[in-house]
Amino acid sequence: MKSMMSENKISDVLAQKHNEVTTARPPSPTGEGPRVRLYLWLCFIAITLVVAGTSCKQKKRETHTHDVSESKQLYTCSMHPQIIRDQPGQCPICGMDLIKKEENSKKITDH
């Protein structure tokens, strides 16, 4: 009986040591574990945002104007005034003939 109790104690001690050994983790090579990983992820996200922000900046657009000389005539569609061409032809939307665009014409609005 005595030997059985000592065997039970020995097996209990061995089981306890086994649990301690299998649940113990070696120290992380990067340091504190979850805190360091969180810090590294936050750094990675911050760097990514900085790089994306600086690469997506709009380049300064050059503004230019087109001088339309009086000798150059423009043609437009009476149904689609957004269509403007520098030579007579047909409207690509409705097929109507393009008419000469008047320089000093006023837009008519219904109020």
C-alpha positions as CSV (number, residue, x, y, z in Angstrom):
1,M,0.0,0.0,0.0
2,K,2.8,2.3,0.9
3,S,4.5,1.8,-2.4
4,M,1.2,2.5,-4.2
5,M,0.8,5.9,-2.5
6,S,4.4,6.8,-3.3
7,E,3.7,5.8,-7.0
8,N,0.6,8.0,-7.0
9,K,2.5,10.9,-5.6
10,I,5.3,10.4,-8.1
11,S,2.8,10.3,-11.0
12,D,1.0,13.4,-9.7
13,V,4.3,15.3,-9.4
14,L,5.3,14.1,-12.9
15,A,2.0,15.2,-14.3
16,Q,2.2,18.6,-12.7
17,K,5.8,19.1,-14.0
18,H,4.6,17.9,-17.5
19,N,1.8,20.5,-17.4
20,E,4.2,23.2,-16.4
21,V,6.7,22.3,-19.1
22,T,4.1,22.0,-21.9
23,T,2.2,25.3,-21.0
24,A,5.4,27.3,-20.5
25,R,6.4,29.3,-23.6
26,P,9.9,30.4,-24.4
27,P,10.4,34.1,-24.4
28,S,9.4,35.9,-27.6
29,P,12.4,36.9,-29.7
30,T,10.8,40.3,-30.3
31,G,10.1,41.1,-26.6
32,E,6.9,41.3,-24.7
33,G,4.6,39.3,-27.0
34,P,1.2,40.7,-27.7
35,R,2.1,44.3,-26.8
36,V,5.1,44.3,-29.1
37,R,3.1,42.8,-31.9
38,L,0.3,45.4,-31.5
39,Y,3.0,48.2,-31.5
40,L,4.6,46.7,-34.7
41,W,1.2,46.5,-36.4
42,L,0.4,50.1,-35.5
43,C,3.8,51.2,-36.8
44,F,3.2,49.3,-40.0
45,I,-0.3,50.8,-40.5
46,A,1.1,54.3,-39.8
47,I,3.9,54.0,-42.3
48,T,1.5,52.6,-44.9
49,L,-0.8,55.6,-44.5
50,V,2.1,58.0,-44.7
51,V,3.4,56.4,-47.9
52,A,-0.1,56.3,-49.4
53,G,-0.8,59.9,-48.5
54,T,2.4,61.3,-50.0
55,S,2.1,59.2,-53.2
56,C,-1.5,60.2,-53.8
57,K,-1.0,64.0,-53.6
58,Q,-2.5,65.7,-56.5
59,K,0.1,67.2,-58.8
60,K,-0.3,70.8,-59.5
61,R,-2.4,71.2,-62.6
62,E,-1.3,73.6,-65.2
63,T,-4.1,75.9,-66.2
64,H,-4.3,77.1,-69.8
65,T,-6.7,78.9,-71.9
66,H,-7.5,78.5,-75.6
67,D,-7.5,81.7,-77.6
68,V,-10.2,81.4,-80.2
69,S,-9.4,83.8,-83.0
70,E,-12.2,85.6,-84.7
71,S,-11.4,83.8,-88.0
72,K,-11.9,80.4,-86.5
73,Q,-15.6,79.4,-86.6
74,L,-17.1,76.9,-84.2
75,Y,-20.1,74.7,-84.9
76,T,-22.6,73.2,-82.4
77,C,-25.7,71.2,-82.3
78,S,-28.9,73.1,-81.6
79,M,-30.3,70.2,-79.5
80,H,-27.0,69.3,-77.8
81,P,-25.0,72.6,-77.1
82,Q,-22.3,70.6,-75.3
83,I,-21.2,69.4,-78.8
84,I,-18.7,71.9,-80.2
85,R,-16.6,71.3,-83.3
86,D,-14.3,73.4,-85.4
87,Q,-15.8,72.3,-88.7
88,P,-19.3,71.7,-90.0
89,G,-20.7,68.2,-89.8
90,Q,-23.3,66.2,-87.9
91,C,-24.0,65.8,-84.2
92,P,-22.7,62.5,-82.9
93,I,-25.7,62.1,-80.6
94,C,-28.7,62.9,-82.8
95,G,-27.3,63.2,-86.3
96,M,-28.6,66.8,-86.9
97,D,-26.4,69.2,-88.9
98,L,-24.2,71.4,-86.8
99,I,-24.8,75.1,-87.0
100,K,-22.4,78.1,-86.5
101,K,-22.0,79.1,-82.9
102,E,-22.6,82.7,-82.2
103,E,-20.0,84.5,-80.1
104,N,-22.2,87.0,-78.3
105,S,-25.3,84.9,-77.8
106,K,-27.0,84.8,-74.5
107,K,-28.3,81.7,-72.8
108,I,-32.1,81.7,-72.5
109,T,-33.5,80.4,-69.2
110,D,-37.1,79.9,-68.2
111,H,-37.9,81.4,-64.8
